[in-house]
Amino acid sequence: MVKRFYFLILVVAFLWAGSSHGADTAQTMNQTMLPGKSRSVAASSSVQENKVGTGDARTSAADRESPDEEAVDEEEEEGEEEEEGEVSISDPLESFNRAMFQFNDRLYFWVVKPVAQGYSKVVPESGRSSVKNFFSNLGFPKRFVSCLFQADFGSAATELGRFVVNTVWGVGGLLDPAANKELGLQKQDADIGQTLGIYGLGHGFYIVWPVFGPSSLRDTVDIAGEYFQSPFTYADPWYVGPSVRAYEGVNSASLRIGDYEALKEAAIDPYVALRNAYAQYRQNMVKKKEKRETPAPGGAKPSQRIFQ
């Protein structure tokens, strides 16, 4: 009976942790899709306003621009369109992937979401945010090593500084003083899949893993990487690691309830929307590092081009 009980804990732990991983991805991709929509709405509004204007007395600022300025604006718009253009990914396993998508969808609504909602009623948001900071601080090794492999030594130094400051002055990572305005040490989005992409390895084909959610052949390496980089993986007894990951998953899901739902409601075909958004998001994570800018002379910071 004891072994069966531990086995049940292990299964539930992986379900919660994996579903949380999928929820994180959906939330991040949902955020990345919003700026493009906002620009489309703004452009549409601008066109309508120009049509409403009457006579030469209501000349818009765009009409008064010189040809050179107009050419510059057009080049900038073309650059943005190229940077945010739709990215395709092959999907030879679509039947399997759609089945796994349905499985993960039901897992989220039937198990993860109810548990996370109950947890959020017991633990205040400030406490849940501190738990999130703690686990984020534990993820330092993967981000640090990925930055080194990408030859992005500035980001690696930032990650090292964040880890030291948050571990010492952030009460073991429960707080995030490194991100304050005085220090400005923000968490670096770096992982193994992104690193492989920088060195020219493509997505491969699209995969929806049961429990772990959307991925690709290249980014599947991250699933194993996250498992082995966690210190709780090597804890004794064996069920400590799955239990901690289960708690981390529930805590993470409780902070972003509604993000996955919003993405589903906005899509005609949620499966296709999630697939395209995932490919776009991962491609832009690679481009962000490929086009990273070095500090300008004199200590001035160059313009940041961050896809989030």
PENOR-V515045 format. One line per field, one symbol per residue. burial: + if it has 16 or more other C-alpha atoms within 10 Angstrom, else -. A space follows every 10 residues. Layout:
burial = ???
This chain:
burial = --------++ -+++++++++ ++++++++++ +++------- ---------- ---------- ---------- ---------- --++--+-+- ---+--+--+ +--++-++-- -++-+++-++ -------+++ +++++-++++ ++++++++++ -+--++-+++ +++-+++--+ -+++++++-- ----++++-+ ++++++++-- -++--+++++ ++++++-+++ -+-------+ -++-----++ +++-++++++ +++++++-++ --++------ +--+++++++ +++++++++- ---------- ------+-
